[in-house]
């Protein structure tokens, strides 16, 4: 590329002030370089047709390298409508509805979620299952369908609970019917097998249709032996038990002794019966107080020297 500067003042000087000669000289120069463009006295050669022009490092005009087609964009913050972008480096332009194609970060897969990787580049996200994507950290999911393995494989038609790691797992169940999750459930007409409990409260009656009947189980009872005389008191802190009397002759005259028993309330009922002995004894409870009761006894006529055994059972009662 070459530049030719046509300066009218210099031409006039060269022509010793002859304006007409200078004008003819100017026309000659213009005719000599008629194959090159002329811009207000600057003639440019060596540029490529229909290409953008820029200045090089020496401030000379040169043809710019360009790719693609369409109108030139000269603004540093252009608004580009519907561009097709193959390899994009964003430096601040406002892009409306761009069509992205090619490699951005890593090659994108069709119909997959897109996320940023550790370097901030777009990449295909990992997904499982089907349906709409969920991006919130605490989403509301309506009627989800859970499949596959949740902690351990779940068993059909079983209750589900969390294990020690907080994962869902199949719970252990016994019997049949609906699952009961409350600590204090209200059970309507339940069928109880061999139930174990610390207490049972009911507003209705407790009945038994089996041969075992109602009563105290092993561990509720105890035994004690009377010392010294038939009127010596004994201690047995059980709701049921047996008292072995001191060895003495029977008598038809009533005698009494106290049984100290911390399970007894003043409102309780004490049931007595004779377990063993040759003579027949009449037994009565002649006093009940908090922590004790009194047994009075006499024979029906026998005087045998022996150690009869009397059994008692405490029935819990109330006055209201």
Long-range contacts (C-beta under 8 A, 24 or more apart in sequence): 1-44, 1-45, 1-46, 1-47, 1-60, 1-61, 1-62, 2-36, 2-43, 2-44, 2-45, 2-46, 3-42, 3-43, 3-44, 3-45, 4-29, 4-33, 4-36, 4-42, 4-43, 5-41, 5-42, 6-30, 6-41, 6-43, 7-41, 216-240, 216-313, 226-257, 230-255, 230-257, 231-255, 231-256, 231-257, 232-257, 233-257, 233-258, 233-259, 233-260, 234-258, 234-259, 234-260, 235-259, 235-260, 235-261, 236-260, 236-261, 237-261, 237-262, 237-263, 238-263, 239-263, 239-313, 239-314, 240-311, 240-312, 240-313, 240-314, 241-311, 241-312, 242-275, 242-309, 242-310, 242-311, 242-312, 243-295, 243-309, 243-310, 243-311, 243-312, 244-307, 244-309, 245-307, 245-308, 245-309, 245-310, 246-307, 247-305, 247-306, 247-307, 248-305, 249-303, 249-304, 249-305, 250-279, 250-281, 250-299, 250-302, 250-303, 250-304, 250-305, 250-306, 251-298, 251-299, 251-303, 252-298, 252-299, 252-300, 252-301, 253-298, 254-296, 254-297, 254-298, 255-296, 255-297, 255-298, 256-286, 256-294, 256-295, 256-296, 256-297, 257-294, 257-295, 258-287, 258-292, 258-293, 258-294, 258-295, 259-292, 259-293, 259-294, 259-295, 259-312, 260-291, 260-292, 261-291, 261-292, 261-293, 261-314, 262-291, 263-314, 264-288, 264-289, 264-290, 264-291, 264-292, 264-293, 264-314, 265-290, 265-316, 265-317, 266-290, 267-317, 267-318, 267-319, 268-293, 268-314, 268-315, 268-316, 268-317, 269-314, 269-315, 269-317, 270-312, 270-313, 270-314, 270-315, 271-312, 271-313, 271-314, 271-315, 272-310, 272-311, 272-312, 273-310, 273-311, 274-308, 274-309, 274-310, 274-311, 275-308, 275-309, 275-310, 275-311, 276-308, 276-309, 277-304, 277-306, 277-307, 277-308, 277-309, 278-302, 278-304, 278-306, 279-303, 279-304, 279-306, 279-308, 281-308, 281-310, 283-310
